[in-house]
Amino acid sequence: MWRKFCLLCSLSFILNATEVDIYALDVKKEGDFVTANDDVVIFSDFYFITANKAIYNEQTGEIELFGDVNILRGQNERAHSSYAKLKLDGNEGNFENFFFTNNNLEVWFQSKLSSFDSLKFKSTISAVSSCNIENPDWEIRFSEGWLNRQSNFVHLYNAKLYVKNIPVFYLPYFGFSADTHRQSGLLIPNLVLKSSEGLYYEQPIYFAPFENLDLELNPQIRAKRGFGIYSTLRFIDSFSSSGEVSFGIFRENTNYYKKENLKEQIHTGLEIKYARESLVKSLLGDNFQEGLWVDATYLNDVDYLNLGHRDYRDLTSLISSKVNYFLADENNFYGMYAKYYIDTSKTNNKSTLQEYPSFQYHHFLNELFNEKIRYSFDASFHKYYRQIGPYANQLNFNLPLSYHNAFFGDLLHFTFTENAFASLINYTGSTDKEHDSYFTSAHQFNLYTDLSKAYDSYFHTINFGLNYLLVGTHSGQISEEYLDIEKEEQHLSLYNVQYFYNKKAQKKLKHRFNIDYLDKKGQFDKLENLLTYYFNENAYLNNELVYSYQENRFTNIISQLSLNIDFKADLEFSHAYQNDKYGKYSFIGTRTNYRASANYNLFGGIWLDIQRAHPNMWELGYTYQRKCWNYSLVYRERVDPKLTSGGISARNQSGVYFVFNFYPLGGVKYDFSLKENENKI
């Protein structure tokens, strides 16, 4: 009965406007000191504390805590120790056998002796980890360390990395950010060993001085080739715009430069990307939309891209830059464009055709006479230019006018479209002619139906139609191929699009079919068919093909099978075949992913070049995943076509890739190239 009464024993104090409440089974006050024993609970403006014993100095505001000490500070910080001394009206403390965590941090600390103030948290003979507290998979033990409580950056001295109590790595100093906010510092290095270039080491350096701006520097060394640095500045300059600016320079060693017969010994380049959704529309009204997109690249040769930290695998030698801007309301669209090309296969860029500026006006589809007649209008201007060779200015007009009606209770729909197109060209530097003009009209008839019906076990929708394009009058011609104008032939098209759904409204089958018949040639043009069957939400089969009657062969075939088996295994199988004016290739690819357990994930894949009868790439590996760390081990072989300033080559590379990551500290990727050679194409 007496112990139950003592549960109500408490004292309250006011110190420098900080209220302190002490509750315990036994509370005594002698002068400036208050001693509390048994089930001590303490409240203040900063802390919630429980302990076996507490001695509080109401004059200085200091409190000593003994036994099983648990401390909550604010909503995020939690601590446990066998002894603590705190200043309750401030932000200072000392601890013995201390354990500390913070909801804003991704790691915990454990130490023999610790202390903190408003700026720092210090500890000696300590450990830090993000794994389970009991028997952690990994931890870093250190003799001395401190945490910046404002930036949450950790500094450790004499740090040893332990994996399951086995020391595996030592650093005299180690620093890392302990939260998920952006911090300046070193990023994960990239280390590669290649037979052709020797040791390749790249150490990214990250600067984040402001919330809306950061800078990444990527210095690199290729032991047998040379050295350089790439940089990327990213920024957000308004609520509706952002961009990045990249610059790089690399210098080849003289021996490598002469051996590979490269175009330039020093490779430089500049890239700008910028997007903005609002420039002047705020002055015009809420019904306007606006957009600006800049994607520009300037370089002295293509090796600038090959040596950078981005992965460029495009074999084309034409590097393009563009600036696009549009302004639109509900009826009108205004566009302005510019394109600039750098042909890296040429010794200079004077004969490369550029396109700037281009202007476009488009009037969106409008209705006349009770929605029966619809029209739109499009006008565009293109200015082509080059220093050497002929170029032109082109003005295009396009006016489609359509009539629509429905019959038999909307069962059958009919659309007639009359389309007029005109193009005017003015040449400069041409020895043959100064002007060209082209005009054509087309009459299009479309008869179609949209039907849907529910059956006992499924729901079916179908769009079936017949479209006939009749070429009308035309006059003039355009002699230059770069003035791209699509000339349609008179043809008849039969098309069909249909879907099947089950009782749960899940899509089961999609089918699209189209066949064209060339009227004047008296033969079929091409047949297009797409079929996708959804076995269930975890499996589908897709096939798309194009057959050319004029070439008497399939020009495009794409097939894909995707399976997810019991949420443990994923399998993808694909086949791609192309044989048209753009070239011929045939590939088979497959990739599988198997979750063997909660920790192990096995994966592999192979991509076969059927035309050349060899694998273009294959890989096999696994990932071991834990809550606080993971690693991946992969063996990979691949053949890549590669464009350099010394010509086009095929690069054969095989290697072992090892990646490990300790969350949230980061990790390292190692690329051990076992074999590498390049052959000129």
RODOVEX-121616 format. One line per 10 residues: for each residue x, y, z of C-alpha. Coordinates in pm, whole numbers, plus 50000, padded with zeros to 5 digits. Example, Ala and Ser with C-alpha at 12.3 -4.5 7.8 and 13.67 -1.06 7.14 Angstrom:
<nodes>
51230/49550/50780 | 51367/49894/50714
</nodes>
This chain:
<nodes>
50000/50000/50000 | 50284/50237/50087 | 50467/50164/49756 | 50151/50234/49561 | 50119/50568/49741 | 50480/50655/49659 | 50405/50619/49290 | 50241/50959/49323 | 50551/51119/49476 | 50692/51387/49248
50865/51722/49242 | 50848/52003/48988 | 51113/52269/48929 | 51142/52581/48713 | 51496/52654/48593 | 51557/52933/48340 | 51199/52893/48212 | 51257/52516/48169 | 51012/52301/48361 | 51143/51970/48504
50911/51703/48650 | 51060/51410/48844 | 50853/51103/48935 | 50977/50807/49141 | 50885/50566/49419 | 51135/50740/49648 | 51207/51112/49610 | 51414/51320/49859 | 51530/51681/49852 | 51834/51808/50042
51931/52168/49967 | 51980/52215/49590 | 51993/51839/49526 | 51700/51608/49459 | 51760/51233/49476 | 51511/50993/49318 | 51522/50614/49341 | 51319/50326/49197 | 51124/50363/48871 | 51248/50715/48801
51063/50905/48528 | 51174/51257/48426 | 51004/51506/48192 | 51152/51833/48062 | 51115/52057/47761 | 51384/51856/47580 | 51385/51507/47734 | 51182/51209/47846 | 51402/50990/48072 | 51368/50669/48269
51638/50534/48506 | 51698/50340/48827 | 51838/50643/49009 | 51871/51017/48945 | 52043/51307/49126 | 51926/51650/49012 | 52098/51984/49087 | 51823/52245/49061 | 52080/52524/49079 | 52284/52419/48771
52017/52215/48592 | 52244/51909/48574 | 52118/51560/48639 | 52309/51235/48692 | 52141/50911/48590 | 52236/50560/48703 | 52138/50205/48610 | 51909/50127/48318 | 51905/50475/48160 | 51675/50539/47861
51659/50884/47702 | 51425/51026/47439 | 51512/51368/47299 | 51249/51519/47072 | 51075/51280/46832 | 51388/51134/46673 | 51679/51076/46915 | 51688/50769/47140 | 51969/50658/47370 | 52050/50396/47631
52341/50388/47880 | 52450/50266/48222 | 52544/50618/48332 | 52459/50964/48199 | 52509/51323/48305 | 52287/51578/48129 | 52224/51949/48141 | 51844/51956/48118 | 51816/52324/48026 | 52079/52293/47754
52223/52051/47503 | 52516/51883/47675 | 52578/51535/47810 | 52825/51259/47901 | 52765/50883/47889 | 52913/50546/47971 | 52829/50225/47778 | 52623/50429/47541 | 52389/50324/47256 | 52243/50593/47028
52009/50608/46728 | 51817/50876/46540 | 51515/50831/46314 | 51672/51069/46062 | 51990/50858/46049 | 52037/50523/45882 | 52289/50391/46137 | 52331/50328/46512 | 52627/50404/46741 | 52760/50210/47035
53049/50332/47252 | 53224/50296/47587 | 53253/50670/47652 | 53055/50943/47478 | 52970/51310/47507 | 52773/51564/47309 | 52691/51932/47282 | 52477/52132/47039 | 52730/52086/46755 | 52899/51750/46799
52855/51402/46930 | 53188/51238/47029 | 53270/50881/47122 | 53568/50655/47197 | 53609/50277/47165 | 53297/50260/46954 | 53114/50082/46672 | 52870/50193/46402 | 52643/49988/46174 | 52303/49984/46003
52242/49611/46063 | 52063/49440/46346 | 52203/49536/46685 | 52255/49178/46799 | 52526/49002/46600 | 52535/49254/46307 | 52646/49134/45964 | 52893/49419/45948 | 53010/49701/46170 | 53287/49959/46173
53482/49971/46497 | 53694/50277/46570 | 53902/50422/46849 | 53763/50774/46820 | 53492/50943/46620 | 53243/51225/46611 | 52917/51316/46445 | 52832/51667/46325 | 52477/51698/46460 | 52385/51970/46212
52510/51807/45891 | 52485/51443/46017 | 52833/51373/45877 | 53042/51111/46058 | 53421/51123/46106 | 53593/50802/46222 | 53960/50745/46312 | 54145/50411/46316 | 53840/50248/46158 | 53825/49871/46103
53553/49704/45901 | 53432/49380/46059 | 53216/49124/45881 | 53073/48876/46131 | 53347/48965/46384 | 53619/48912/46122 | 53833/49221/46041 | 53855/49269/45664 | 53963/49629/45608 | 54145/49911/45789
54141/50287/45729 | 54320/50547/45943 | 54030/50782/45862 | 53682/50726/45721 | 53401/50976/45673 | 53046/50939/45544 | 52704/51100/45557 | 52463/50932/45798 | 52137/51059/45652 | 51964/51061/45314
52006/51432/45247 | 52253/51544/44980 | 52604/51597/45112 | 52926/51711/44950 | 53200/51451/44940 | 53345/51155/44751 | 53111/50921/44564 | 53162/50554/44482 | 53482/50512/44277 | 53493/50317/43953
53784/50076/43920 | 53840/49874/43600 | 54132/49662/43483 | 54156/49634/43102 | 54421/49473/42886 | 54407/49752/42626 | 54398/50055/42859 | 54550/49913/43178 | 54414/50025/43512 | 54118/50263/43484
54029/50461/43797 | 53756/50724/43824 | 53685/50905/44151 | 53363/51111/44143 | 53359/51418/44366 | 53021/51563/44462 | 52949/51922/44571 | 52604/52027/44698 | 52638/52390/44814 | 52266/52471/44769
51936/52283/44764 | 51878/52377/44398 | 52232/52320/44266 | 52498/52050/44270 | 52821/51977/44086 | 52982/51642/44011 | 53345/51614/43901 | 53470/51288/43749 | 53849/51284/43718 | 53982/50968/43557
54312/50796/43481 | 54365/50526/43218 | 54718/50399/43283 | 54805/50303/42923 | 54593/50567/42752 | 54580/50904/42928 | 54390/51114/43179 | 54103/51361/43188 | 53813/51506/43381 | 53439/51529/43317
53194/51747/43508 | 52816/51787/43539 | 52643/52090/43690 | 52275/52028/43775 | 52039/52307/43878 | 51676/52405/43936 | 51632/52773/43855 | 51254/52799/43908 | 50949/52593/44003 | 50895/52508/43637
51248/52463/43502 | 51567/52264/43553 | 51878/52175/43360 | 52231/52045/43356 | 52558/52146/43192 | 52835/51891/43128 | 53192/51956/43019 | 53479/51715/42964 | 53839/51699/42847 | 54070/51401/42799
54432/51391/42682 | 54570/51079/42511 | 54920/50955/42577 | 55133/51017/42268 | 55208/50645/42216 | 54840/50546/42230 | 54740/50840/42008 | 54984/50737/41735 | 54920/50364/41767 | 54540/50396/41727
54572/50666/41457 | 54320/50887/41638 | 54190/51210/41490 | 54259/51422/41800 | 54499/51382/42092 | 54283/51601/42318 | 53910/51530/42324 | 53674/51802/42449 | 53300/51848/42459 | 53013/52045/42607
52655/51926/42668 | 52356/52136/42776 | 52013/52006/42874 | 51742/52248/42988 | 51364/52219/43027 | 51121/52496/43119 | 50742/52495/43132 | 50679/52866/43177 | 50832/53167/43002 | 50554/53406/42897
50232/53209/42951 | 50179/53374/43292 | 50129/53702/43103 | 49878/53549/42861 | 49634/53353/43076 | 49570/53016/43239 | 49447/52854/42917 | 49797/52852/42762 | 50055/52575/42771 | 50423/52636/42708
50746/52441/42688 | 51115/52494/42614 | 51357/52204/42567 | 51729/52239/42493 | 51946/51933/42421 | 52275/52053/42277 | 52612/51884/42229 | 52935/52028/42094 | 53253/51817/42065 | 53569/51796/41862
53541/51419/41800 | 53333/51120/41904 | 53589/50986/42155 | 53467/51256/42394 | 53149/51046/42430 | 53327/50709/42450 | 53554/50825/42734 | 53282/50993/42940 | 53098/50851/43238 | 52779/50809/43034
52721/50494/42830 | 52692/50581/42461 | 52632/50283/42230 | 52488/50464/41926 | 52698/50378/41622 | 52587/50678/41415 | 52851/50941/41343 | 52596/51224/41336 | 52575/51407/41671 | 52255/51612/41691
52157/51913/41900 | 51811/52065/41919 | 51618/52353/42068 | 51238/52320/42078 | 50982/52575/42199 | 50603/52574/42182 | 50312/52787/42298 | 49954/52660/42272 | 49599/52732/42378 | 49284/52529/42318
49275/52621/41946 | 49626/52716/41833 | 49978/52577/41852 | 50294/52781/41783 | 50630/52609/41756 | 50989/52716/41699 | 51270/52465/41647 | 51639/52446/41564 | 51862/52146/41484 | 52240/52141/41458
52443/51839/41348 | 52810/51746/41388 | 52925/51473/41150 | 53223/51315/41325 | 53308/51105/41016 | 53414/51419/40826 | 53733/51621/40862 | 53523/51939/40903 | 53157/52025/40946 | 53120/52282/40666
52924/52053/40432 | 52689/51918/40702 | 52333/52036/40647 | 52182/52227/40941 | 51821/52317/41010 | 51763/52647/41191 | 51531/52803/41249 | 51201/52625/41182 | 50858/52765/41263 | 50521/52592/41286
50162/52704/41327 | 49887/52448/41381 | 49516/52509/41428 | 49361/52222/41622 | 49061/52027/41499 | 48745/52238/41502 | 48385/52162/41412 | 48135/52320/41172 | 47765/52265/41112 | 47666/52064/41418
47983/51852/41439 | 47937/51708/41088 | 48235/51888/40934 | 48576/51920/41098 | 48889/52098/40986 | 49242/52179/41095 | 49533/52369/40944 | 49910/52339/40960 | 50184/52569/40825 | 50559/52528/40870
50879/52701/40759 | 51220/52529/40749 | 51550/52706/40688 | 51833/52470/40586 | 52192/52594/40578 | 52554/52481/40526 | 52873/52661/40437 | 52965/52433/40146 | 52699/52293/39916 | 52342/52385/39820
52074/52451/40079 | 51713/52571/40080 | 51422/52743/40251 | 51096/52547/40257 | 50739/52660/40328 | 50467/52394/40374 | 50086/52418/40403 | 49849/52138/40497 | 49468/52169/40514 | 49252/51862/40593
48872/51900/40582 | 48656/51605/40693 | 48288/51511/40702 | 48156/51258/40955 | 47818/51088/40991 | 47673/50780/41162 | 47398/50547/41044 | 47177/50269/41181 | 47187/50396/41538 | 47563/50460/41540
47628/50107/41416 | 47808/50230/41105 | 48029/50539/41077 | 48145/50716/40764 | 48421/50978/40730 | 48531/51161/40418 | 48849/51370/40434 | 48976/51608/40170 | 49340/51697/40223 | 49540/51964/40038
49918/51997/40071 | 50152/52255/39915 | 50525/52313/39946 | 50734/52606/39816 | 51117/52582/39806 | 51382/52844/39741 | 51736/52710/39675 | 52070/52877/39742 | 52397/52763/39588 | 52229/52525/39343
52355/52518/38985 | 52039/52353/38846 | 51746/52557/38975 | 51650/52831/39216 | 51289/52731/39297 | 51073/52424/39341 | 50705/52386/39414 | 50488/52088/39487 | 50112/52052/39531 | 49897/51746/39591
49550/51664/39711 | 49405/51343/39847 | 49053/51212/39905 | 49012/50966/40190 | 48702/50751/40255 | 48670/50565/40584 | 48384/50327/40667 | 48405/50170/41014 | 48213/50041/41314 | 48274/50036/41692
48102/49746/41866 | 48106/49600/42217 | 47914/49315/42374 | 47911/49128/42704 | 47899/48747/42695 | 47864/48494/42976 | 48238/48454/43034 | 48401/48753/42863 | 48354/49104/42722 | 48445/49187/42362
48512/49520/42184 | 48595/49555/41815 | 48677/49837/41578 | 48654/49722/41216 | 48699/49945/40914 | 48773/49998/40547 | 48981/50297/40441 | 49042/50411/40082 | 49291/50682/39986 | 49249/50830/39642
49533/51055/39525 | 49395/51365/39355 | 49568/51627/39149 | 49935/51694/39192 | 50188/51917/39022 | 50556/52000/39051 | 50828/51800/39222 | 51102/51833/39483 | 51446/51729/39368 | 51647/51735/39694
51616/51425/39915 | 51676/51608/40244 | 51347/51799/40192 | 51144/51523/40351 | 50790/51500/40214 | 50584/51188/40255 | 50418/51101/39925 | 50125/50864/39967 | 50020/50610/39708 | 49662/50535/39618
49563/50238/39832 | 49288/50050/40010 | 49330/49946/40376 | 49139/49691/40576 | 49195/49721/40951 | 49070/49565/41272 | 49138/49633/41642 | 48975/49416/41910 | 49004/49337/42283 | 48876/49054/42502
48824/49093/42880 | 48728/48834/43141 | 48459/48871/43408 | 48705/49055/43637 | 48760/49319/43366 | 49115/49192/43313 | 49252/49216/42961 | 49300/48871/42807 | 49368/48931/42438 | 49460/49226/42217
49462/49197/41839 | 49545/49458/41574 | 49542/49382/41200 | 49601/49598/40891 | 49652/49515/40524 | 49715/49763/40240 | 49636/49712/39871 | 49802/49942/39616 | 49533/50034/39365 | 49743/50153/39072
50001/49873/39097 | 49730/49613/39139 | 49909/49437/39425 | 49917/49424/39801 | 50167/49647/39980 | 50213/49513/40333 | 50037/49328/40608 | 50075/49423/40975 | 49955/49205/41261 | 49992/49236/41638
49865/48976/41884 | 49908/48982/42262 | 49767/48712/42487 | 49760/48765/42864 | 49762/48425/43039 | 49723/48602/43373 | 49867/48905/43548 | 50207/48732/43564 | 50243/48602/43208 | 50185/48727/42854
50286/48641/42498 | 50330/48911/42233 | 50397/48888/41859 | 50421/49168/41603 | 50502/49117/41237 | 50513/49308/40909 | 50503/49128/40573 | 50593/49309/40250 | 50419/49174/39940 | 50644/49381/39714
50958/49223/39862 | 50790/48884/39919 | 50925/48849/40273 | 50870/48940/40635 | 51049/49269/40697 | 50989/49291/41073 | 50913/49026/41335 | 50917/49087/41710 | 50815/48821/41963 | 50825/48832/42341
50730/48592/42620 | 50726/48714/42981 | 50664/48485/43280 | 50652/48541/43656 | 50638/48202/43831 | 50504/48205/44187 | 50672/48542/44248 | 51004/48354/44269 | 51122/48343/43909 | 51102/48581/43613
51170/48468/43258 | 51183/48684/42947 | 51234/48549/42597 | 51246/48775/42293 | 51322/48755/41923 | 51375/49051/41690 | 51413/49027/41313 | 51447/49308/41060 | 51512/49300/40686 | 51423/49629/40517
51587/49937/40366 | 51751/50018/40700 | 51944/49690/40716 | 51916/49329/40822 | 51960/49175/41165 | 51819/48894/41376 | 51859/48854/41751 | 51734/48612/42014 | 51754/48716/42375 | 51656/48560/42704
51693/48667/43064 | 51596/48488/43382 | 51586/48594/43743 | 51534/48344/44027 | 51480/48439/44390 | 51629/48132/44554 | 51570/48264/44906 | 51510/48587/45092 | 51880/48663/45049 | 51993/48503/44723
51889/48617/44377 | 52027/48431/44073 | 52019/48584/43726 | 52151/48524/43377 | 52090/48607/43016 | 52212/48558/42661 | 52167/48763/42342 | 52245/48577/42019 | 52321/48738/41684 | 52165/48476/41455
52286/48645/41138 | 52652/48629/41247 | 52608/48301/41438 | 52764/48414/41764 | 52643/48548/42102 | 52648/48926/42118 | 52643/48911/42498 | 52586/48665/42779 | 52611/48695/43155 | 52563/48485/43467
52565/48600/43826 | 52397/48631/44160 | 52313/48894/44422 | 52323/48839/44796 | 52089/49084/44968 | 52059/49170/45334 | 51881/49461/45497 | 52202/49655/45553 | 52430/49533/45273 | 52446/49342/44946
52689/49229/44684 | 52670/49105/44325 | 52910/48883/44133 | 52871/48867/43754 | 53063/48709/43468 | 52989/48877/43133 | 53103/48850/42773 | 52993/49099/42508 | 53072/49229/42160 | 53001/49598/42100
53034/49795/41778 | 53221/50110/41869 | 53270/50432/41676 | 53598/50615/41744 | 53779/50895/41570 | 54013/50629/41431 | 53728/50434/41267 | 53462/50178/41355 | 53568/49870/41549 | 53412/49568/41716
53517/49542/42080 | 53519/49193/42236 | 53529/49200/42614 | 53494/48937/42885 | 53521/49004/43253 | 53412/48951/43611 | 53216/49231/43776 | 53200/49253/44155 | 52982/49513/44326 | 52927/49545/44700
52734/49801/44897 | 52704/49874/45269 | 52384/50065/45326 | 52385/50367/45357 | 52763/50413/45334 | 52779/50318/44967 | 52993/50067/44787 | 53243/49996/44515 | 53222/49834/44171 | 53519/49639/44039
53549/49543/43673 | 53814/49279/43605 | 53842/49242/43228 | 53987/48900/43164 | 54013/48945/42790 | 53967/49241/42557 | 54046/49306/42192 | 53925/49534/41916 | 53902/49459/41546 | 53848/49723/41280
53526/49691/41082
</nodes>
